[in-house]
């Protein structure tokens, strides 16, 4: 599949429910953040991990 690269990963976690996901793409992480916040009104945090 894809070659091994050192891409940053984004840890998306909701403070108010068990939603938690990892993304390699920051745009996808932001997309989940926005969608989840819009749908639920929850506070969701995007962190960066290595
Ligand atoms: Zn939530």
mmCIF file of the protein (N, C-alpha, C, O) and its ligand, coordinates in Angstrom:
data_MODEL
# 
_entry.id   MODEL 
# 
loop_
_entity.id 
_entity.type 
_entity.pdbx_number_of_molecules 
1 polymer     1 
2 non-polymer 1 
# 
_entity_poly.entity_id                      1 
_entity_poly.type                           'polypeptide(L)' 
_entity_poly.nstd_linkage                   no 
_entity_poly.nstd_monomer                   no 
_entity_poly.pdbx_seq_one_letter_code       
;(UNK)(UNK)(UNK)(UNK)(UNK)(UNK)(UNK)(UNK)(UNK)(UNK)(UNK)(UNK)(UNK)(UNK)(UNK)(UNK)
(UNK)(UNK)(UNK)(UNK)(UNK)(UNK)(UNK)(UNK)(UNK)(UNK)(UNK)(UNK)(UNK)(UNK)(UNK)(UNK)
(UNK)(UNK)(UNK)(UNK)(UNK)(UNK)(UNK)(UNK)(UNK)(UNK)(UNK)(UNK)(UNK)(UNK)(UNK)(UNK)
(UNK)(UNK)
;
_entity_poly.pdbx_seq_one_letter_code_can   XXXXXXXXXXXXXXXXXXXXXXXXXXXXXXXXXXXXXXXXXXXXXXXXXX 
_entity_poly.pdbx_strand_id                 A 
# 
loop_
_entity_poly_seq.entity_id 
_entity_poly_seq.num 
_entity_poly_seq.mon_id 
_entity_poly_seq.hetero 
1 1  UNK n 
1 2  UNK n 
1 3  UNK n 
1 4  UNK n 
1 5  UNK n 
1 6  UNK n 
1 7  UNK n 
1 8  UNK n 
1 9  UNK n 
1 10 UNK n 
1 11 UNK n 
1 12 UNK n 
1 13 UNK n 
1 14 UNK n 
1 15 UNK n 
1 16 UNK n 
1 17 UNK n 
1 18 UNK n 
1 19 UNK n 
1 20 UNK n 
1 21 UNK n 
1 22 UNK n 
1 23 UNK n 
1 24 UNK n 
1 25 UNK n 
1 26 UNK n 
1 27 UNK n 
1 28 UNK n 
1 29 UNK n 
1 30 UNK n 
1 31 UNK n 
1 32 UNK n 
1 33 UNK n 
1 34 UNK n 
1 35 UNK n 
1 36 UNK n 
1 37 UNK n 
1 38 UNK n 
1 39 UNK n 
1 40 UNK n 
1 41 UNK n 
1 42 UNK n 
1 43 UNK n 
1 44 UNK n 
1 45 UNK n 
1 46 UNK n 
1 47 UNK n 
1 48 UNK n 
1 49 UNK n 
1 50 UNK n 
# 
loop_
_struct_asym.id 
_struct_asym.entity_id 
A 1 
B 2 
# 
loop_
_chem_comp.id 
_chem_comp.type 
_chem_comp.mon_nstd_flag 
UNK 'L-peptide linking' . 
ZN  non-polymer         . 
# 
_pdbx_entity_nonpoly.entity_id   2 
_pdbx_entity_nonpoly.name        ? 
_pdbx_entity_nonpoly.comp_id     ZN 
# 
_pdbx_nonpoly_scheme.asym_id         B 
_pdbx_nonpoly_scheme.entity_id       2 
_pdbx_nonpoly_scheme.mon_id          ZN 
_pdbx_nonpoly_scheme.ndb_seq_num     1 
_pdbx_nonpoly_scheme.pdb_seq_num     101 
_pdbx_nonpoly_scheme.auth_seq_num    101 
_pdbx_nonpoly_scheme.pdb_mon_id      ZN 
_pdbx_nonpoly_scheme.auth_mon_id     ZN 
_pdbx_nonpoly_scheme.pdb_strand_id   A 
_pdbx_nonpoly_scheme.pdb_ins_code    . 
# 
loop_
_atom_site.group_PDB 
_atom_site.id 
_atom_site.type_symbol 
_atom_site.label_atom_id 
_atom_site.label_alt_id 
_atom_site.label_comp_id 
_atom_site.label_asym_id 
_atom_site.label_entity_id 
_atom_site.label_seq_id 
_atom_site.pdbx_PDB_ins_code 
_atom_site.Cartn_x 
_atom_site.Cartn_y 
_atom_site.Cartn_z 
_atom_site.occupancy 
_atom_site.B_iso_or_equiv 
_atom_site.pdbx_formal_charge 
_atom_site.auth_seq_id 
_atom_site.auth_comp_id 
_atom_site.auth_asym_id 
_atom_site.auth_atom_id 
_atom_site.pdbx_PDB_model_num 
ATOM   1   N  N  . UNK A 1 1  ? 0.833   -1.196 0.000  1.00 0.00 ? 1   UNK A N  1 
ATOM   2   C  CA . UNK A 1 1  ? 0.000   0.000  0.000  1.00 0.00 ? 1   UNK A CA 1 
ATOM   3   C  C  . UNK A 1 1  ? 0.868   1.246  0.000  1.00 0.00 ? 1   UNK A C  1 
ATOM   4   O  O  . UNK A 1 1  ? 1.819   1.343  -0.776 1.00 0.00 ? 1   UNK A O  1 
ATOM   5   N  N  . UNK A 1 2  ? 0.554   2.185  0.852  1.00 0.00 ? 2   UNK A N  1 
ATOM   6   C  CA . UNK A 1 2  ? 1.300   3.434  0.853  1.00 0.00 ? 2   UNK A CA 1 
ATOM   7   C  C  . UNK A 1 2  ? 2.677   3.252  1.486  1.00 0.00 ? 2   UNK A C  1 
ATOM   8   O  O  . UNK A 1 2  ? 2.874   2.383  2.335  1.00 0.00 ? 2   UNK A O  1 
ATOM   9   N  N  . UNK A 1 3  ? 3.600   4.064  1.070  1.00 0.00 ? 3   UNK A N  1 
ATOM   10  C  CA . UNK A 1 3  ? 4.931   4.006  1.635  1.00 0.00 ? 3   UNK A CA 1 
ATOM   11  C  C  . UNK A 1 3  ? 4.931   4.607  3.040  1.00 0.00 ? 3   UNK A C  1 
ATOM   12  O  O  . UNK A 1 3  ? 4.043   5.378  3.404  1.00 0.00 ? 3   UNK A O  1 
ATOM   13  N  N  . UNK A 1 4  ? 5.923   4.242  3.798  1.00 0.00 ? 4   UNK A N  1 
ATOM   14  C  CA . UNK A 1 4  ? 5.998   4.728  5.166  1.00 0.00 ? 4   UNK A CA 1 
ATOM   15  C  C  . UNK A 1 4  ? 6.583   6.136  5.170  1.00 0.00 ? 4   UNK A C  1 
ATOM   16  O  O  . UNK A 1 4  ? 7.727   6.359  4.771  1.00 0.00 ? 4   UNK A O  1 
ATOM   17  N  N  . UNK A 1 5  ? 5.787   7.052  5.620  1.00 0.00 ? 5   UNK A N  1 
ATOM   18  C  CA . UNK A 1 5  ? 6.240   8.436  5.714  1.00 0.00 ? 5   UNK A CA 1 
ATOM   19  C  C  . UNK A 1 5  ? 5.972   8.956  7.113  1.00 0.00 ? 5   UNK A C  1 
ATOM   20  O  O  . UNK A 1 5  ? 5.201   8.379  7.878  1.00 0.00 ? 5   UNK A O  1 
ATOM   21  N  N  . UNK A 1 6  ? 6.616   10.040 7.419  1.00 0.00 ? 6   UNK A N  1 
ATOM   22  C  CA . UNK A 1 6  ? 6.427   10.629 8.742  1.00 0.00 ? 6   UNK A CA 1 
ATOM   23  C  C  . UNK A 1 6  ? 5.384   11.730 8.669  1.00 0.00 ? 6   UNK A C  1 
ATOM   24  O  O  . UNK A 1 6  ? 5.683   12.910 8.852  1.00 0.00 ? 6   UNK A O  1 
ATOM   25  N  N  . UNK A 1 7  ? 4.179   11.326 8.404  1.00 0.00 ? 7   UNK A N  1 
ATOM   26  C  CA . UNK A 1 7  ? 3.120   12.310 8.338  1.00 0.00 ? 7   UNK A CA 1 
ATOM   27  C  C  . UNK A 1 7  ? 2.599   12.609 9.734  1.00 0.00 ? 7   UNK A C  1 
ATOM   28  O  O  . UNK A 1 7  ? 2.519   11.722 10.584 1.00 0.00 ? 7   UNK A O  1 
ATOM   29  N  N  . UNK A 1 8  ? 2.257   13.831 9.954  1.00 0.00 ? 8   UNK A N  1 
ATOM   30  C  CA . UNK A 1 8  ? 1.636   14.158 11.230 1.00 0.00 ? 8   UNK A CA 1 
ATOM   31  C  C  . UNK A 1 8  ? 0.274   13.512 11.324 1.00 0.00 ? 8   UNK A C  1 
ATOM   32  O  O  . UNK A 1 8  ? -0.428  13.334 10.328 1.00 0.00 ? 8   UNK A O  1 
ATOM   33  N  N  . UNK A 1 9  ? -0.074  13.172 12.521 1.00 0.00 ? 9   UNK A N  1 
ATOM   34  C  CA . UNK A 1 9  ? -1.399  12.601 12.731 1.00 0.00 ? 9   UNK A CA 1 
ATOM   35  C  C  . UNK A 1 9  ? -2.160  13.469 13.702 1.00 0.00 ? 9   UNK A C  1 
ATOM   36  O  O  . UNK A 1 9  ? -1.601  14.130 14.577 1.00 0.00 ? 9   UNK A O  1 
ATOM   37  N  N  . UNK A 1 10 ? -3.429  13.437 13.510 1.00 0.00 ? 10  UNK A N  1 
ATOM   38  C  CA . UNK A 1 10 ? -4.290  14.294 14.316 1.00 0.00 ? 10  UNK A CA 1 
ATOM   39  C  C  . UNK A 1 10 ? -5.216  13.445 15.164 1.00 0.00 ? 10  UNK A C  1 
ATOM   40  O  O  . UNK A 1 10 ? -5.885  12.537 14.672 1.00 0.00 ? 10  UNK A O  1 
ATOM   41  N  N  . UNK A 1 11 ? -5.237  13.750 16.409 1.00 0.00 ? 11  UNK A N  1 
ATOM   42  C  CA . UNK A 1 11 ? -6.066  13.031 17.360 1.00 0.00 ? 11  UNK A CA 1 
ATOM   43  C  C  . UNK A 1 11 ? -7.284  13.891 17.665 1.00 0.00 ? 11  UNK A C  1 
ATOM   44  O  O  . UNK A 1 11 ? -7.184  14.959 18.269 1.00 0.00 ? 11  UNK A O  1 
ATOM   45  N  N  . UNK A 1 12 ? -8.438  13.391 17.227 1.00 0.00 ? 12  UNK A N  1 
ATOM   46  C  CA . UNK A 1 12 ? -9.679  14.131 17.436 1.00 0.00 ? 12  UNK A CA 1 
ATOM   47  C  C  . UNK A 1 12 ? -10.444 13.441 18.551 1.00 0.00 ? 12  UNK A C  1 
ATOM   48  O  O  . UNK A 1 12 ? -10.771 12.258 18.458 1.00 0.00 ? 12  UNK A O  1 
ATOM   49  N  N  . UNK A 1 13 ? -10.721 14.179 19.587 1.00 0.00 ? 13  UNK A N  1 
ATOM   50  C  CA . UNK A 1 13 ? -11.421 13.590 20.719 1.00 0.00 ? 13  UNK A CA 1 
ATOM   51  C  C  . UNK A 1 13 ? -12.483 14.541 21.232 1.00 0.00 ? 13  UNK A C  1 
ATOM   52  O  O  . UNK A 1 13 ? -12.267 15.746 21.362 1.00 0.00 ? 13  UNK A O  1 
ATOM   53  N  N  . UNK A 1 14 ? -13.647 13.954 21.523 1.00 0.00 ? 14  UNK A N  1 
ATOM   54  C  CA . UNK A 1 14 ? -14.741 14.748 22.061 1.00 0.00 ? 14  UNK A CA 1 
ATOM   55  C  C  . UNK A 1 14 ? -14.673 14.739 23.586 1.00 0.00 ? 14  UNK A C  1 
ATOM   56  O  O  . UNK A 1 14 ? -14.418 13.712 24.216 1.00 0.00 ? 14  UNK A O  1 
ATOM   57  N  N  . UNK A 1 15 ? -14.905 15.899 24.144 1.00 0.00 ? 15  UNK A N  1 
ATOM   58  C  CA . UNK A 1 15 ? -14.880 16.021 25.602 1.00 0.00 ? 15  UNK A CA 1 
ATOM   59  C  C  . UNK A 1 15 ? -16.161 15.533 26.251 1.00 0.00 ? 15  UNK A C  1 
ATOM   60  O  O  . UNK A 1 15 ? -16.215 15.325 27.463 1.00 0.00 ? 15  UNK A O  1 
ATOM   61  N  N  . UNK A 1 16 ? -17.177 15.355 25.451 1.00 0.00 ? 16  UNK A N  1 
ATOM   62  C  CA . UNK A 1 16 ? -18.501 15.121 26.036 1.00 0.00 ? 16  UNK A CA 1 
ATOM   63  C  C  . UNK A 1 16 ? -19.134 13.801 25.647 1.00 0.00 ? 16  UNK A C  1 
ATOM   64  O  O  . UNK A 1 16 ? -20.246 13.499 26.079 1.00 0.00 ? 16  UNK A O  1 
ATOM   65  N  N  . UNK A 1 17 ? -18.447 13.008 24.840 1.00 0.00 ? 17  UNK A N  1 
ATOM   66  C  CA . UNK A 1 17 ? -18.917 11.671 24.500 1.00 0.00 ? 17  UNK A CA 1 
ATOM   67  C  C  . UNK A 1 17 ? -17.709 10.852 24.051 1.00 0.00 ? 17  UNK A C  1 
ATOM   68  O  O  . UNK A 1 17 ? -16.623 11.402 23.875 1.00 0.00 ? 17  UNK A O  1 
ATOM   69  N  N  . UNK A 1 18 ? -17.887 9.542  23.863 1.00 0.00 ? 18  UNK A N  1 
ATOM   70  C  CA . UNK A 1 18 ? -16.709 8.684  23.617 1.00 0.00 ? 18  UNK A CA 1 
ATOM   71  C  C  . UNK A 1 18 ? -16.104 8.773  22.232 1.00 0.00 ? 18  UNK A C  1 
ATOM   72  O  O  . UNK A 1 18 ? -15.239 7.961  21.904 1.00 0.00 ? 18  UNK A O  1 
ATOM   73  N  N  . UNK A 1 19 ? -16.510 9.709  21.413 1.00 0.00 ? 19  UNK A N  1 
ATOM   74  C  CA . UNK A 1 19 ? -15.951 9.841  20.070 1.00 0.00 ? 19  UNK A CA 1 
ATOM   75  C  C  . UNK A 1 19 ? -14.459 10.150 20.133 1.00 0.00 ? 19  UNK A C  1 
ATOM   76  O  O  . UNK A 1 19 ? -14.028 11.086 20.806 1.00 0.00 ? 19  UNK A O  1 
ATOM   77  N  N  . UNK A 1 20 ? -13.684 9.342  19.416 1.00 0.00 ? 20  UNK A N  1 
ATOM   78  C  CA . UNK A 1 20 ? -12.235 9.537  19.398 1.00 0.00 ? 20  UNK A CA 1 
ATOM   79  C  C  . UNK A 1 20 ? -11.684 8.888  18.138 1.00 0.00 ? 20  UNK A C  1 
ATOM   80  O  O  . UNK A 1 20 ? -11.896 7.698  17.904 1.00 0.00 ? 20  UNK A O  1 
ATOM   81  N  N  . UNK A 1 21 ? -10.975 9.670  17.325 1.00 0.00 ? 21  UNK A N  1 
ATOM   82  C  CA . UNK A 1 21 ? -10.434 9.109  16.084 1.00 0.00 ? 21  UNK A CA 1 
ATOM   83  C  C  . UNK A 1 21 ? -9.085  9.726  15.764 1.00 0.00 ? 21  UNK A C  1 
ATOM   84  O  O  . UNK A 1 21 ? -8.759  10.828 16.205 1.00 0.00 ? 21  UNK A O  1 
ATOM   85  N  N  . UNK A 1 22 ? -8.305  8.976  14.978 1.00 0.00 ? 22  UNK A N  1 
ATOM   86  C  CA . UNK A 1 22 ? -7.013  9.451  14.504 1.00 0.00 ? 22  UNK A CA 1 
ATOM   87  C  C  . UNK A 1 22 ? -7.078  9.696  12.998 1.00 0.00 ? 22  UNK A C  1 
ATOM   88  O  O  . UNK A 1 22 ? -7.680  8.914  12.262 1.00 0.00 ? 22  UNK A O  1 
ATOM   89  N  N  . UNK A 1 23 ? -6.465  10.766 12.554 1.00 0.00 ? 23  UNK A N  1 
ATOM   90  C  CA . UNK A 1 23 ? -6.402  11.077 11.133 1.00 0.00 ? 23  UNK A CA 1 
ATOM   91  C  C  . UNK A 1 23 ? -4.972  11.413 10.734 1.00 0.00 ? 23  UNK A C  1 
ATOM   92  O  O  . UNK A 1 23 ? -4.201  11.967 11.518 1.00 0.00 ? 23  UNK A O  1 
ATOM   93  N  N  . UNK A 1 24 ? -4.637  11.060 9.486  1.00 0.00 ? 24  UNK A N  1 
ATOM   94  C  CA . UNK A 1 24 ? -3.356  11.508 8.945  1.00 0.00 ? 24  UNK A CA 1 
ATOM   95  C  C  . UNK A 1 24 ? -3.514  12.862 8.271  1.00 0.00 ? 24  UNK A C  1 
ATOM   96  O  O  . UNK A 1 24 ? -2.546  13.596 8.072  1.00 0.00 ? 24  UNK A O  1 
ATOM   97  N  N  . UNK A 1 25 ? -4.744  13.169 7.930  1.00 0.00 ? 25  UNK A N  1 
ATOM   98  C  CA . UNK A 1 25 ? -5.016  14.389 7.178  1.00 0.00 ? 25  UNK A CA 1 
ATOM   99  C  C  . UNK A 1 25 ? -5.711  15.407 8.071  1.00 0.00 ? 25  UNK A C  1 
ATOM   100 O  O  . UNK A 1 25 ? -6.756  15.123 8.656  1.00 0.00 ? 25  UNK A O  1 
ATOM   101 N  N  . UNK A 1 26 ? -5.134  16.570 8.169  1.00 0.00 ? 26  UNK A N  1 
ATOM   102 C  CA . UNK A 1 26 ? -5.686  17.606 9.024  1.00 0.00 ? 26  UNK A CA 1 
ATOM   103 C  C  . UNK A 1 26 ? -7.050  18.087 8.571  1.00 0.00 ? 26  UNK A C  1 
ATOM   104 O  O  . UNK A 1 26 ? -7.884  18.476 9.389  1.00 0.00 ? 26  UNK A O  1 
ATOM   105 N  N  . UNK A 1 27 ? -7.279  18.060 7.257  1.00 0.00 ? 27  UNK A N  1 
ATOM   106 C  CA . UNK A 1 27 ? -8.575  18.490 6.747  1.00 0.00 ? 27  UNK A CA 1 
ATOM   107 C  C  . UNK A 1 27 ? -9.677  17.532 7.182  1.00 0.00 ? 27  UNK A C  1 
ATOM   108 O  O  . UNK A 1 27 ? -10.787 17.957 7.502  1.00 0.00 ? 27  UNK A O  1 
ATOM   109 N  N  . UNK A 1 28 ? -9.368  16.240 7.191  1.00 0.00 ? 28  UNK A N  1 
ATOM   110 C  CA . UNK A 1 28 ? -10.357 15.262 7.644  1.00 0.00 ? 28  UNK A CA 1 
ATOM   111 C  C  . UNK A 1 28 ? -10.630 15.424 9.123  1.00 0.00 ? 28  UNK A C  1 
ATOM   112 O  O  . UNK A 1 28 ? -11.771 15.309 9.571  1.00 0.00 ? 28  UNK A O  1 
ATOM   113 N  N  . UNK A 1 29 ? -9.588  15.689 9.872  1.00 0.00 ? 29  UNK A N  1 
ATOM   114 C  CA . UNK A 1 29 ? -9.758  15.903 11.308 1.00 0.00 ? 29  UNK A CA 1 
ATOM   115 C  C  . UNK A 1 29 ? -10.647 17.109 11.569 1.00 0.00 ? 29  UNK A C  1 
ATOM   116 O  O  . UNK A 1 29 ? -11.547 17.064 12.407 1.00 0.00 ? 29  UNK A O  1 
ATOM   117 N  N  . UNK A 1 30 ? -10.385 18.179 10.846 1.00 0.00 ? 30  UNK A N  1 
ATOM   118 C  CA . UNK A 1 30 ? -11.193 19.389 11.002 1.00 0.00 ? 30  UNK A CA 1 
ATOM   119 C  C  . UNK A 1 30 ? -12.628 19.156 10.563 1.00 0.00 ? 30  UNK A C  1 
ATOM   120 O  O  . UNK A 1 30 ? -13.569 19.696 11.144 1.00 0.00 ? 30  UNK A O  1 
ATOM   121 N  N  . UNK A 1 31 ? -12.776 18.341 9.524  1.00 0.00 ? 31  UNK A N  1 
ATOM   122 C  CA . UNK A 1 31 ? -14.115 18.042 9.028  1.00 0.00 ? 31  UNK A CA 1 
ATOM   123 C  C  . UNK A 1 31 ? -14.935 17.321 10.087 1.00 0.00 ? 31  UNK A C  1 
ATOM   124 O  O  . UNK A 1 31 ? -16.094 17.663 10.325 1.00 0.00 ? 31  UNK A O  1 
ATOM   125 N  N  . UNK A 1 32 ? -14.333 16.326 10.719 1.00 0.00 ? 32  UNK A N  1 
ATOM   126 C  CA . UNK A 1 32 ? -15.037 15.619 11.790 1.00 0.00 ? 32  UNK A CA 1 
ATOM   127 C  C  . UNK A 1 32 ? -15.341 16.568 12.949 1.00 0.00 ? 32  UNK A C  1 
ATOM   128 O  O  . UNK A 1 32 ? -16.430 16.540 13.523 1.00 0.00 ? 32  UNK A O  1 
ATOM   129 N  N  . UNK A 1 33 ? -14.386 17.385 13.273 1.00 0.00 ? 33  UNK A N  1 
ATOM   130 C  CA . UNK A 1 33 ? -14.572 18.351 14.359 1.00 0.00 ? 33  UNK A CA 1 
ATOM   131 C  C  . UNK A 1 33 ? -15.790 19.227 14.093 1.00 0.00 ? 33  UNK A C  1 
ATOM   132 O  O  . UNK A 1 33 ? -16.648 19.398 14.958 1.00 0.00 ? 33  UNK A O  1 
ATOM   133 N  N  . UNK A 1 34 ? -15.852 19.773 12.898 1.00 0.00 ? 34  UNK A N  1 
ATOM   134 C  CA . UNK A 1 34 ? -16.956 20.679 12.551 1.00 0.00 ? 34  UNK A CA 1 
ATOM   135 C  C  . UNK A 1 34 ? -18.288 19.958 12.503 1.00 0.00 ? 34  UNK A C  1 
ATOM   136 O  O  . UNK A 1 34 ? -19.289 20.444 13.031 1.00 0.00 ? 34  UNK A O  1 
ATOM   137 N  N  . UNK A 1 35 ? -18.295 18.789 11.862 1.00 0.00 ? 35  UNK A N  1 
ATOM   138 C  CA . UNK A 1 35 ? -19.534 18.030 11.745 1.00 0.00 ? 35  UNK A CA 1 
ATOM   139 C  C  . UNK A 1 35 ? -20.065 17.644 13.116 1.00 0.00 ? 35  UNK A C  1 
ATOM   140 O  O  . UNK A 1 35 ? -21.247 17.816 13.415 1.00 0.00 ? 35  UNK A O  1 
ATOM   141 N  N  . UNK A 1 36 ? -19.180 17.126 13.932 1.00 0.00 ? 36  UNK A N  1 
ATOM   142 C  CA . UNK A 1 36 ? -19.608 16.661 15.249 1.00 0.00 ? 36  UNK A CA 1 
ATOM   143 C  C  . UNK A 1 36 ? -20.097 17.829 16.095 1.00 0.00 ? 36  UNK A C  1 
ATOM   144 O  O  . UNK A 1 36 ? -21.117 17.718 16.775 1.00 0.00 ? 36  UNK A O  1 
ATOM   145 N  N  . UNK A 1 37 ? -19.398 18.917 16.058 1.00 0.00 ? 37  UNK A N  1 
ATOM   146 C  CA . UNK A 1 37 ? -19.804 20.094 16.826 1.00 0.00 ? 37  UNK A CA 1 
ATOM   147 C  C  . UNK A 1 37 ? -21.152 20.613 16.329 1.00 0.00 ? 37  UNK A C  1 
ATOM   148 O  O  . UNK A 1 37 ? -21.994 21.040 17.120 1.00 0.00 ? 37  UNK A O  1 
ATOM   149 N  N  . UNK A 1 38 ? -21.343 20.571 15.028 1.00 0.00 ? 38  UNK A N  1 
ATOM   150 C  CA . UNK A 1 38 ? -22.596 21.065 14.454 1.00 0.00 ? 38  UNK A CA 1 
ATOM   151 C  C  . UNK A 1 38 ? -23.767 20.147 14.806 1.00 0.00 ? 38  UNK A C  1 
ATOM   152 O  O  . UNK A 1 38 ? -24.862 20.611 15.124 1.00 0.00 ? 38  UNK A O  1 
ATOM   153 N  N  . UNK A 1 39 ? -23.515 18.835 14.742 1.00 0.00 ? 39  UNK A N  1 
ATOM   154 C  CA . UNK A 1 39 ? -24.593 17.876 14.958 1.00 0.00 ? 39  UNK A CA 1 
ATOM   155 C  C  . UNK A 1 39 ? -24.964 17.733 16.429 1.00 0.00 ? 39  UNK A C  1 
ATOM   156 O  O  . UNK A 1 39 ? -26.129 17.528 16.770 1.00 0.00 ? 39  UNK A O  1 
ATOM   157 N  N  . UNK A 1 40 ? -23.969 17.844 17.289 1.00 0.00 ? 40  UNK A N  1 
ATOM   158 C  CA . UNK A 1 40 ? -24.214 17.523 18.691 1.00 0.00 ? 40  UNK A CA 1 
ATOM   159 C  C  . UNK A 1 40 ? -24.046 18.721 19.619 1.00 0.00 ? 40  UNK A C  1 
ATOM   160 O  O  . UNK A 1 40 ? -24.571 18.722 20.733 1.00 0.00 ? 40  UNK A O  1 
ATOM   161 N  N  . UNK A 1 41 ? -23.321 19.735 19.170 1.00 0.00 ? 41  UNK A N  1 
ATOM   162 C  CA . UNK A 1 41 ? -23.032 20.863 20.045 1.00 0.00 ? 41  UNK A CA 1 
ATOM   163 C  C  . UNK A 1 41 ? -21.969 20.546 21.075 1.00 0.00 ? 41  UNK A C  1 
ATOM   164 O  O  . UNK A 1 41 ? -21.761 21.299 22.026 1.00 0.00 ? 41  UNK A O  1 
ATOM   165 N  N  . UNK A 1 42 ? -21.287 19.403 20.875 1.00 0.00 ? 42  UNK A N  1 
ATOM   166 C  CA . UNK A 1 42 ? -20.243 18.997 21.815 1.00 0.00 ? 42  UNK A CA 1 
ATOM   167 C  C  . UNK A 1 42 ? -18.965 19.797 21.608 1.00 0.00 ? 42  UNK A C  1 
ATOM   168 O  O  . UNK A 1 42 ? -18.715 20.366 20.546 1.00 0.00 ? 42  UNK A O  1 
ATOM   169 N  N  . UNK A 1 43 ? -18.186 19.815 22.648 1.00 0.00 ? 43  UNK A N  1 
ATOM   170 C  CA . UNK A 1 43 ? -16.838 20.374 22.517 1.00 0.00 ? 43  UNK A CA 1 
ATOM   171 C  C  . UNK A 1 43 ? -15.909 19.276 22.049 1.00 0.00 ? 43  UNK A C  1 
ATOM   172 O  O  . UNK A 1 43 ? -15.830 18.216 22.671 1.00 0.00 ? 43  UNK A O  1 
ATOM   173 N  N  . UNK A 1 44 ? -15.212 19.519 20.967 1.00 0.00 ? 44  UNK A N  1 
ATOM   174 C  CA . UNK A 1 44 ? -14.308 18.507 20.418 1.00 0.00 ? 44  UNK A CA 1 
ATOM   175 C  C  . UNK A 1 44 ? -12.937 19.139 20.219 1.00 0.00 ? 44  UNK A C  1 
ATOM   176 O  O  . UNK A 1 44 ? -12.812 20.292 19.807 1.00 0.00 ? 44  UNK A O  1 
ATOM   177 N  N  . UNK A 1 45 ? -11.930 18.357 20.521 1.00 0.00 ? 45  UNK A N  1 
ATOM   178 C  CA . UNK A 1 45 ? -10.572 18.889 20.532 1.00 0.00 ? 45  UNK A CA 1 
ATOM   179 C  C  . UNK A 1 45 ? -9.722  18.138 19.516 1.00 0.00 ? 45  UNK A C  1 
ATOM   180 O  O  . UNK A 1 45 ? -9.770  16.911 19.431 1.00 0.00 ? 45  UNK A O  1 
ATOM   181 N  N  . UNK A 1 46 ? -8.952  18.888 18.754 1.00 0.00 ? 46  UNK A N  1 
ATOM   182 C  CA . UNK A 1 46 ? -8.028  18.281 17.793 1.00 0.00 ? 46  UNK A CA 1 
ATOM   183 C  C  . UNK A 1 46 ? -6.602  18.493 18.298 1.00 0.00 ? 46  UNK A C  1 
ATOM   184 O  O  . UNK A 1 46 ? -6.139  19.621 18.465 1.00 0.00 ? 46  UNK A O  1 
ATOM   185 N  N  . UNK A 1 47 ? -5.934  17.389 18.531 1.00 0.00 ? 47  UNK A N  1 
ATOM   186 C  CA . UNK A 1 47 ? -4.546  17.457 18.960 1.00 0.00 ? 47  UNK A CA 1 
ATOM   187 C  C  . UNK A 1 47 ? -3.644  16.842 17.910 1.00 0.00 ? 47  UNK A C  1 
ATOM   188 O  O  . UNK A 1 47 ? -4.093  16.070 17.063 1.00 0.00 ? 47  UNK A O  1 
ATOM   189 N  N  . UNK A 1 48 ? -2.390  17.185 17.972 1.00 0.00 ? 48  UNK A N  1 
ATOM   190 C  CA . UNK A 1 48 ? -1.458  16.651 17.001 1.00 0.00 ? 48  UNK A CA 1 
ATOM   191 C  C  . UNK A 1 48 ? -0.531  15.657 17.690 1.00 0.00 ? 48  UNK A C  1 
ATOM   192 O  O  . UNK A 1 48 ? 0.010   15.930 18.762 1.00 0.00 ? 48  UNK A O  1 
ATOM   193 N  N  . UNK A 1 49 ? -0.361  14.511 17.063 1.00 0.00 ? 49  UNK A N  1 
ATOM   194 C  CA . UNK A 1 49 ? 0.503   13.482 17.637 1.00 0.00 ? 49  UNK A CA 1 
ATOM   195 C  C  . UNK A 1 49 ? 1.529   13.038 16.615 1.00 0.00 ? 49  UNK A C  1 
ATOM   196 O  O  . UNK A 1 49 ? 1.346   13.276 15.421 1.00 0.00 ? 49  UNK A O  1 
ATOM   197 N  N  . UNK A 1 50 ? 2.587   12.409 17.044 1.00 0.00 ? 50  UNK A N  1 
ATOM   198 C  CA . UNK A 1 50 ? 3.619   11.949 16.133 1.00 0.00 ? 50  UNK A CA 1 
ATOM   199 C  C  . UNK A 1 50 ? 3.487   10.469 15.869 1.00 0.00 ? 50  UNK A C  1 
ATOM   200 O  O  . UNK A 1 50 ? 4.281   9.903  15.117 1.00 0.00 ? 50  UNK A O  1 
HETATM 201 ZN ZN . ZN  B 2 .  ? -19.380 14.299 21.250 1.00 0.00 ? 101 ZN  A ZN 1 
# 
